[in-house]
């Protein structure tokens, strides 16, 4: 298990160690910091599956990309990228439900050379708890594909 600081405890599992290693490589953002960064041009990427977005809502303006397509959509050298993925210098802020898979995703993006990638501490649950804006479209926003 991880401690509240994100460091693995003495009884940590391998995934706890992997998560701590991933998080050690970058500065994570609290929800309010992520919202402020988006106001300055950072891109929030929601990797939650549709059923979670339908049940809990969405971050206004977030780009929805399913986790299994994330690296291909954000790599500026890839033919399957989205139009916003025009540079390695973009600040990508990944958000998931609780802030676990988003840490691993941000670490993977950093491995691709997207060194400004980070994630949201506590994920969408913390976003809602912080009272930040959410939307509930009649139909959840669909995932972005190449060229969309």
Secondary structure per residue as TSV (DSSP state, phi and psi in degrees):
chain	resnum	aa	ss	phi	psi
A	1	X	-	360.0	149.6
A	2	X	B	-87.9	149.6
A	3	X	-	-82.1	174.4
A	4	X	T	-65.6	-18.9
A	5	X	T	-83.4	-6.4
A	6	X	S	92.1	-4.5
A	7	X	-	-81.2	143.2
A	8	X	B	-69.0	140.7
A	9	X	-	-82.1	176.4
A	10	X	T	-60.7	-27.9
A	11	X	T	-100.8	25.5
A	12	X	-	-64.5	142.9
A	13	X	-	-83.6	172.6
A	14	X	H	-63.5	-37.1
A	15	X	H	-68.3	-33.6
A	16	X	H	-62.0	-42.0
A	17	X	H	-64.9	-42.1
A	18	X	H	-61.3	-43.1
A	19	X	H	-64.1	-44.9
A	20	X	H	-62.8	-40.2
A	21	X	H	-64.5	-42.9
A	22	X	H	-61.7	-45.5
A	23	X	H	-70.9	-24.4
A	24	X	T	-67.8	-17.4
A	25	X	T	-88.3	-2.9
A	26	X	S	-159.4	163.2
A	27	X	-	-89.6	118.1
A	28	X	-	-80.7	157.6
A	29	X	B	-110.6	139.0
A	30	X	-	-72.2	159.1
A	31	X	H	-52.8	-46.2
A	32	X	H	-63.8	-35.4
A	33	X	H	-66.6	-39.2
A	34	X	H	-65.1	-43.1
A	35	X	H	-63.0	-42.4
A	36	X	H	-64.3	-41.7
A	37	X	H	-62.9	-39.1
A	38	X	H	-62.4	-36.5
A	39	X	H	-65.3	-22.0
A	40	X	T	-97.1	6.4
A	41	X	T	112.6	-6.3
A	42	X	-	-64.5	157.1
A	43	X	E	-111.5	121.9
A	44	X	E	-88.6	130.5
A	45	X	E	-118.3	117.5
A	46	X	E	-94.8	116.6
A	47	X	-	-102.0	5.4
A	48	X	-	-67.5	146.3
A	49	X	-	-67.2	159.7
A	50	X	H	-53.3	-42.1
A	51	X	H	-62.2	-33.1
A	52	X	H	-72.7	-40.7
A	53	X	H	-66.4	-38.8
A	54	X	H	-63.9	-42.0
A	55	X	H	-75.3	-38.3
A	56	X	H	-108.4	-17.7
A	57	X	-	103.6	-175.8
A	58	X	B	-135.1	160.9
A	59	X	-	-82.4	125.9
A	60	X	T	-57.9	130.8
A	61	X	T	80.6	-2.4
A	62	X	-	-67.5	146.7
A	63	X	E	-90.8	122.7
A	64	X	E	-90.4	121.4
A	65	X	-	-137.9	123.5
A	66	X	-	-63.8	144.0
A	67	X	G	-54.9	-38.2
A	68	X	G	-71.0	-8.0
A	69	X	G	-113.2	-3.1
A	70	X	H	-53.5	-53.6
A	71	X	H	-61.8	-39.8
A	72	X	H	-67.8	-36.7
A	73	X	H	-76.3	-26.8
A	74	X	H	-105.1	-9.3
A	75	X	-	-74.5	115.2
A	76	X	T	-66.2	-11.4
A	77	X	T	-96.7	-0.8
A	78	X	-	-95.9	138.6
A	79	X	T	-65.0	-20.3
A	80	X	T	-93.6	14.1
A	81	X	-	-73.5	160.4
A	82	X	-	-86.5	159.5
A	83	X	T	-57.5	-34.3
A	84	X	T	-65.2	-20.9
A	85	X	-	-82.9	62.9
A	86	X	-	-97.6	-6.6
A	87	X	-	-155.3	153.1
A	88	X	T	-76.2	-8.5
A	89	X	T	-93.8	-2.6
A	90	X	-	-66.7	141.3
A	91	X	-	-90.5	107.0
A	92	X	E	-94.1	128.8
A	93	X	E	-117.3	109.1
A	94	X	E	-88.1	136.3
A	95	X	E	-128.9	136.2
A	96	X	-	-125.8	-162.4
A	97	X	S	-71.1	-46.8
A	98	X	S	-125.7	-1.1
A	99	X	S	91.5	20.2
A	100	X	S	-100.7	-61.6
A	101	X	H	-65.1	-26.6
A	102	X	H	-67.0	-32.5
A	103	X	H	-65.3	-43.7
A	104	X	H	-65.6	-38.1
A	105	X	H	-66.3	-43.8
A	106	X	H	-62.7	-39.6
A	107	X	H	-62.8	-39.9
A	108	X	H	-64.1	-40.5
A	109	X	H	-63.9	-39.0
A	110	X	H	-64.8	-34.8
A	111	X	H	-64.1	-27.3
A	112	X	T	-78.9	-4.7
A	113	X	T	98.9	7.0
A	114	X	-	-91.1	74.3
A	115	X	T	-70.4	-7.0
A	116	X	T	-97.0	6.6
A	117	X	-	-72.0	141.5
A	118	X	E	-152.6	-172.5
A	119	X	E	-143.2	179.0
A	120	X	B	-102.4	122.2
A	121	X	T	-60.7	123.6
A	122	X	T	83.6	-7.1
A	123	X	H	62.2	-155.8
A	124	X	H	-64.0	-32.9
A	125	X	H	-59.3	-43.8
A	126	X	H	-69.5	-34.5
A	127	X	H	-57.4	-48.9
A	128	X	H	-64.7	-44.6
A	129	X	H	-60.3	-32.7
A	130	X	T	-77.4	-5.2
A	131	X	T	75.9	22.4
A	132	X	-	-78.8	160.8
A	133	X	-	-61.5	141.7
A	134	X	-	-137.6	159.4
A	135	X	B	-130.2	155.3
A	136	X	-	-130.0	82.5
A	137	X	-	-64.9	154.9
A	138	X	S	-55.9	-37.7
A	139	X	S	-122.7	131.8
A	140	X	-	-56.6	145.6
A	141	X	-	-59.5	133.3
A	142	X	-	-78.3	155.0
A	143	X	-	-64.4	145.9
A	144	X	-	-79.6	141.0
A	145	X	-	-114.2	177.6
A	146	X	T	-61.2	136.4
A	147	X	T	74.8	1.4
A	148	X	-	-89.6	360.0
